[in-house]
């Protein structure tokens, strides 16, 4: 009789641990981004302003005079069959200079312009700067 109770307890523990592992697996799976895109960002500082009008696959703010700012727009289109949330992270090299919305909700089929503001403090040295913005896209629930 004691052995039967011991076996039941063992099986209950195995089932409980298995359910916890399955739950954790699906929690991690559902909280992972469905797409991650890295966009390089470059700018330099100097005595005069310089513009870059090339259509490249990175954000080039050109040359910015310390104490001034510049803005670029990134357009994100939701081609998925469901709403998405875009979370944006700046690399440590440019995090002190770049500002943008961190969480953006985009409906299915919608295109959203996202402003990226570069603010250069007045006390920085003249030099070239580079870093990146990382766009993580998550499946989102309907807001409605």
C-alpha positions in Angstrom: 0.0 0.0 0.0 2.8 2.4 0.9 4.5 1.6 -2.4 1.3 2.5 -4.3 1.0 5.9 -2.6 4.7 6.5 -3.4 4.2 5.7 -7.1 1.1 8.0 -7.2 3.0 10.8 -5.6 5.9 10.3 -8.1 3.6 10.4 -11.1 1.8 13.5 -9.8 5.1 15.3 -9.4 6.2 14.2 -12.9 2.9 15.5 -14.3 3.1 18.8 -12.4 6.7 19.4 -13.5 5.8 18.5 -17.1 2.9 21.0 -17.1 5.1 23.7 -15.7 7.7 23.1 -18.4 5.1 23.2 -21.1 3.6 26.4 -19.7 7.0 28.1 -19.6 7.8 26.9 -23.1 4.6 28.5 -24.5 5.1 31.6 -22.4 8.5 32.2 -23.9 7.4 31.3 -27.4 4.4 33.8 -27.2 6.6 36.6 -25.8 9.3 36.3 -28.4 9.3 38.8 -31.3 8.2 37.5 -34.7 10.7 39.7 -36.5 13.8 41.7 -35.4 15.3 44.3 -37.7 18.5 46.3 -37.0 19.0 49.7 -38.7 22.4 51.3 -38.5 22.5 55.0 -37.5 25.3 57.4 -38.3 26.0 61.1 -37.8 28.9 63.4 -37.3 29.4 66.6 -35.4 31.1 69.7 -36.7 31.0 73.5 -37.1 28.6 73.4 -40.0 25.5 71.4 -40.9 25.7 68.8 -43.6 22.8 66.9 -45.2 22.5 63.4 -46.6 19.7 62.8 -49.1 20.7 59.3 -50.2 18.1 56.6 -49.9 20.1 54.0 -48.1 19.2 51.1 -45.8 20.5 53.0 -42.8 19.7 56.4 -41.0 22.3 59.0 -41.9 21.7 62.2 -40.1 24.7 63.9 -41.8 26.7 66.4 -39.9 24.9 68.2 -36.9 26.3 71.2 -35.1 26.6 70.5 -31.3 23.6 72.0 -29.5 21.2 71.3 -32.4 19.0 68.5 -33.5 17.8 66.6 -36.6 14.8 64.4 -37.3 14.3 61.5 -39.7 11.2 59.3 -40.3 11.2 55.6 -40.5 8.0 54.0 -42.1 6.9 50.7 -40.9 4.1 48.8 -42.7 2.2 46.0 -41.1 2.0 43.3 -43.8 1.0 40.6 -41.2 -2.6 39.4 -41.0 -2.9 40.7 -37.4 -2.1 43.9 -35.4 1.5 44.3 -34.3 3.5 46.2 -31.6 6.9 47.5 -32.5 9.4 48.0 -29.7 12.4 50.2 -30.5 15.8 50.0 -28.7 18.8 52.2 -29.3 22.3 50.8 -29.0 24.5 52.2 -26.2 26.7 54.1 -28.6 23.8 56.4 -29.6 21.2 56.0 -26.8 22.1 59.4 -25.2 21.4 61.2 -28.5 18.5 59.4 -30.1 14.8 59.6 -29.0 11.8 57.8 -30.5 8.6 56.2 -29.3 9.4 52.9 -27.7 6.2 51.0 -28.2 4.1 51.5 -31.4 0.8 49.7 -32.1 0.1 49.2 -35.8 -3.1 47.8 -37.2 -3.1 45.1 -39.9 -2.4 46.8 -43.3 -1.5 50.2 -41.8 1.7 52.1 -42.4 3.1 54.2 -39.5 5.7 56.9 -39.7 8.0 56.9 -36.7 10.0 60.0 -35.9 13.6 59.5 -34.8 15.0 62.6 -33.1 18.7 63.2 -32.8 19.7 65.7 -30.2 23.4 66.6 -30.0 24.5 68.3 -26.7 26.5 71.5 -27.0 29.5 70.0 -25.3 30.3 67.0 -27.5 33.6 66.7 -29.5 33.6 66.9 -33.3 33.7 63.3 -34.5 31.8 60.5 -36.3 29.2 58.6 -34.4 27.5 55.3 -35.2 25.2 52.8 -33.6 21.9 51.1 -34.3 18.2 51.0 -33.7 16.7 47.6 -33.2 13.0 47.2 -34.1 11.4 44.2 -32.5 8.0 43.2 -33.9 5.5 41.4 -31.7 2.0 40.0 -32.5 -0.5 42.2 -30.7 -4.0 41.8 -29.5 -6.8 44.0 -31.1 -7.2 47.3 -29.3 -10.9 47.4 -30.1 
